Structures are given as C-alpha cells and as structure tokens.
Amino acid sequence: MKTTKKNIVTKSLAVGLAAALLMGLGSYSYLTSKTENITNTFATNDVLVDINEESKSNSK
C-alpha cells in the first residue's frame, strides 16, 4: 500500500476527529452528571478559658 499525501491527511483528520469527539463526550458527561444533595452540619463547642495572672511587684 502506497502512502500518499492524501492518505496521510485523511488518516490525520480521522484521528483528530476521533480525539475531539472523545474529549467532547467526556466533558459533556462530566458537566451534566448529577449527585445527591449533601447537607453540611456544623457543631460548635464551647471553649472555656481561665486566666490566672500573678504579678510580683518589686517597686518600693
């Protein structure tokens, strides 16, 4: 089989079209997929802080 310029161009276009089709279908399926709704719940905790300060005063 003789490879001519026309055959190379035709095969290149076919491969490029197939790649573009696969990428397009992958993007379409990713963008149209749906998931279940998720409810986020946040729990707050009380933080109790005790500060005891002791000062040693050397002033006269």
N, C-alpha and C positions, 0 to 999 in steps of 0.2 A: 504494500500500500504506500503510495507516494504522498508525502506530506506537502501540501501546497499552502500558500499563504491563506487561501480561503478556508481550508480545513482548520488551520490554527486559530483564525479569527472566530470561526463558528464554535469551536470547542471552548475557546476562552469565554465567549459570550454565554454559552450554556452553563459553564461552571460559575461564572459571575452571577447569573440569574438565579441559579440554584442556591448559592450562598446568600444572596439578598432575600430570597424567599424564606429561607430557614431563619435568618435573623429577624425578618419582619414578623413571622409567625410566633417566634419566641417572645418578641417584645409585646405583641398583641395579647398573647396568653398571660404574660406577666401582668400587664396593665389591667386586664379585665377579670383577673381572679378575685374571688371574694372569700373572706374569712368570717368566722363567727365574731360577734361583738364581745368585747372584753371589758369588764368593769373593774377599774382600779380602785382599791380601797386602801386608805391610809390610816394608820393608827398613831395617835400622838401619845407620848408618855410624859408624865410629869417629872421634871428634874428638880430635886431639892438640893440646895446648896447652902451649907452653913459656913460662915467665915468667922473665925475667931482671931482677933488681932491682939497681940500683946506688944506693948511698946516699953522699952527700957529707956527711961529718961535720965541722962547724966547732967542735966542742967541744974545749976545751983542758984 
